[in-house]
Amino acid sequence: MGVLKRKTEKFIYYIKKYGLLVTLKKCLSVIFKKKTNTEKINEVRYVEWMQKNNLTNEAIEAQRIYKFENNPKISIIVPMYNTNEKYFAEMIDYMRMQTYINWELCLADGSEVENKNLKKYYEIDTRIKYNFLKGNKGIAENTNQGIKMVTGDYVGFLDHDDLLTVDCLFELVKEINKNPEVDFIYTDEDKINDDKIRSNPYFKPDFSKETLECNNYITHFCLVKTELLKEVGGLNEEFNGAQDFDLVLRITEKAKNIVHIPKILYHWRINKNSTARVADTKPYAYEAGKRVVESYLERNNKKALVEYGNDVPGIYKIIYEVIRKSKSIYNYTKQR
């Protein structure tokens, strides 16, 4: 019934947003979808890119013996909910393969029933901390419970079915050593399926406040100094579905030193329920994102209207009220 309910909600959302005709076309395009020539070419190009840029075994071993002057403890928070055992095992394996070893994994499990089969994976390493929350508190509050477990200098966020590359933490700590004042770091990412085939690389721009206002282009992976995270507070359950967007906006409002590492250090899992597969698989997240932007604008005393960005999920159009001196020369409310 849960699957049927989600599909029904999604269908209703599409009709409200696009109309019946467009909705039916979208359904048919999903059923009979074929890759375009451009998509096929991009897949080949990315395979070629990986062959040239993937870490060699020699590079991995060199990272393992490298000595940093500063060795901060990195805390990774994973909110869990009915976590797939196969994905969980892979996530743990990739963490334990990290070439930088001063980390802790904080697992906050909001499942209704504790999965005892997972115990053998998280008990294998003392750096892994597990907390069964005895009930689902929602993605934001589950994550907040994970934040309470943190003892590290920096905090990162990992979805329970995604993977960090083996050099992810090494690259982050390398940046921290190069730039000790950094308080927020984000990286590039790609997608990975159940057969470990990687695709759809996302090479992000350097930090742009204006771009971030309209779209959470940062997504995965990001690392924030623990003291800054405590200053801005945890995640807001009011924005469940876009809670990470809200948090990133609040963090970047106060961060003094933001760095983008232009390397793919995060693999976003593609599965039938993942927004990695289809951007508006979870329409409530798209709607929550609009409220996040509205809250951000109000918080920063920016008068504007927020609209959906046409047929591009996760993109928002901001119509600002333009002010000249003390008089408005353009009143956005008159357009309505």
N, C-alpha and C positions, 0 to 999 in steps of 0.2 A: 504493500500500500504506500510505503514511503516513496518508492520510485515513481509510482503512478501520480502521487500528489505533486512531486517536483515537476514532472512533465506537464501536468495540467497547469500549474502555476506559471511555468515558462510559456506555455501556449497562450494563456490569457495575457501575460505580459507583452508578448509579441503583438497580439491583436491590438492592445491599447496603444502600443508605441508605433507600430508600422501600418496597422489596418489588416483586414482579412486577406486581401489579395497578395500583399507583400509577404505576409506570414505563410501562406500556402506555397508561394514560390521558394521561400527559405527552406521549408520542409522538404520540398522536392529536390532542392539543390543539395541538401545533406544526404538524402537517400541515394541520389544518383551522382554524387560528387566525383569528379575526375580531376586529377592534377593537371594544372595548366603547364604549358611549356616553360614558362618563367619559373614555376615552382620546381619543376624537374631540374632545370639548369642551376637554380640556387642550391638544391640538394647536392649536386655534383660539385659545385664550387666550395661548399662548406666541407665536404669530405676532403677535397684538395687542401683547403686551409688547415684542417686538423692535422693532416699528414705533415705539414710544414711547422705547425705550432704546438702540437702536443708535446708534453714533457717526455724526455728520454729517461730510461732507467738510470743513466749516469747522473742526470740532473736531479732526479728524485733522491738518490743516495747522497748527493752533495748537499742537498737541503737538510737531510736528516742529521748530518754531522756539523752543520753550520752553527757558529756561536754568536748569538746576538748580545750586544751590550745590555740592552733592556729586554727582559723576558716577561711581559705582562701576562696575567692570567686572563684567558678568553672564555667567557661563559656563553654557551649556546643554549637558547631556550627552545624547547619543542612542545607545543600544545598538542596533546593527543586526543583522538576520539575514534573509538572502534577501529583502531589502527590495523591495517593489513599486516600479517606476520611476515610475509615475504619482503614487503617494502621496509618494514621496521628493521629486519635483519640486515638489509642492504645499507640502510641509513647508519646503523651502528658500525658496520664494517668500514664504511667510508670515513667515519669519524676516527676510528682506531688506526686507520692508515695515514692519518694526517702527518705530514713531515715536521710539523711543529707540535710539541707534546704538552705544553703547559695550558691545558684547557679543561673545562668541565662541561658536561652535558646535563641540562636540567629538564627532566621529563615531567610534564604536568598532565596527567591522564584524567580526562573528563568523561570517560566511558561509563555507561550505566553499570556494566559488569566488568570486573577486573579480569583481563586475559592472562591467566597463569602461564601460558605458553611463552609469553614475552620475557618472563623472569630470567630464563637462561641466557638471554642476550644482554640485559642491562646489569646483571650481577657479575659478568665476566671482567669488568673493569671498574676499579674504585673511583675513577673520574666521572662515572655516570651515576646521577642521582635521580631516583624515581619517587614520585608522589602520586598516589591514587587519590583523586579528589572526591570520590564517593558520589558521583553524579555530574552531569554536564552543566557547567556554569556559562556556556557560550564561549566562542572563540576568544573574545577579548578578556573575559575574566579568567579563563583557563590559562591564558598567557600571563596574566598578572600574577597568578599563583606560581608560575614558573619564575617570574622576576623575583619573588620573595626567596627563592632558593639560591639566588646568585651570590657568589663570593668573589667574583672576578673583577678586573679593572675595566674591562670592556664587555659589552653584551651584544650578541648577534641573535638573529631569529631564523629558525629553520622549520619548514613544514614537515609533518611526520612522514610524508612519502617522498620527499625530495632528497637530493644528495649534494654535499659539498665536494668539490674537487680535492684531491689529496694535498694540493699545494695551497689551498684557500687560506688557511690560518697563517701559513708561512708568509704569504704575500701581504697579508694584513699587518703582521708584526714587523715585516720589513719596512712598510710605510710608516708605522708608528716610530720605529727607530730613526728613520730619515726625517720625520716631521713630528717631534714629541708633543707639539701643541695641538695636533689633530684631535678633534672630538667627534667627528662623524665621517665614516668611509662607506662608499658603495662600490659595487663591482658590476661587470657584465655577466650575462647568463645565457644559457640555451635550454633546450628541452630534451628530455630523454624518455624513451618508451620502455616497455617491459622487456624488450630484447636488447636493451642498452644501446640502441641506435640514437645518436644525437642529431638534432635538427634545429631549425629556426633560431640561429644565433641572434642575440639582441645586444648590439654594440651601442652603448648609450653615450649621450653627450656629456660633457663636463657639466658641473652644477649650473642650473639656470632656474632662478626663483620663478620667473614668469612662466616657463614651460611646466614646472611642477605644479603651479596653481591650476593648470588646465588638465593635467594628466599625471598620474603616479608612475612616471617613467623609471623611478628608482627600484621599486618592487624588491627583487632579490639580487644580490645579498647585501645587507647593510650591517654596519657595526657602529655602536654608539658608546661613548665613554659612560661608565656606570653613574658617575656623579651627575652628568647631564640628564640621563634617563630619569633619575630620581627627582631632579629639579622640575622636569616637565610633567612628571607623573606617569602612571601606567597607561594602558589602553582604555578607550572609552567604549563601553558596551552599547552605547546609543548608536554607534556606527558599525555594529557587527556586519561583516562582509566587506567593509572598507576601513576597518580599524587600523590597518597598517598605513594607509594613506593619511589618515588623521594624525597618527603618531609621527610620521615622517615630516609632515608640515609643521607640527609643533616643535619638533627637534630642530629642524633647519631654521626656524624663526630665531632660535637662541644660540645655535652653534656658531662658534667664532672661526672655526677652521674646518672646512669641508673638502674632502678629497675623493676623486673618482679614480679607481684603479681600472684601466682599460684592458682587463683580462677576464676571460670567462672562468669564473670560479664557483659557479652554482648551476646545478642541473635541475630544472623544473620538470616534475614528473607529468607525463601525458597519460591520463586514463579517462574512462568514460564519464567520471564525475568531476574532472579537474577543469578549472578555468584556463589551464594551459592549453587544453584541446580546442575549446571554443570560448572566446572572450566573454560572451554573455550566457554561459552555461548556468550561472547563478545570477539572475536578473536583480535580485535584491541587493547584490553587491554594487551593481551599477547605480541603483537608486540611492544607496547609502553614500556612494561617492559624491553624488550631487549635493547631498546634505553636508558632507565634509567640506566641500568647497564653499558653500554658503556660510558655514560656521567660521571658516578661516577668514573670509572677507569681512564678516561682522566683527570678528575679534581684532582685525587690523584696521577697522574704521574705513573700509573701502565700500563705497556705495555702488552696487552692481546687481544685475540679474544673472542667474546661472541657467543655461539651457543645455540639453543633451547635444552632443556633437554630431548631429545628423545620424548616419548609420554606422558610426564608429564607437563601439562600446568602450567605456573608460575614458573617452575624450569629452571635455566639457567646454562649452562656449561661454565666455564671460563678457557681458555687455556692461561696460562701465558708465557711470554718470560722469560726464566730462565737466570739469569746473574751470572757469576763468576768473581769476582773482576771487571775489566773494560771491560772484553771481554764476548760476548754472547756465551754460549756453546750450546744453543738451540734456533733456530730462528723459531718462530711459523709460519712466513710467508712462509717458505719453505714447509710446509705441504699442502699448497694450490696449 
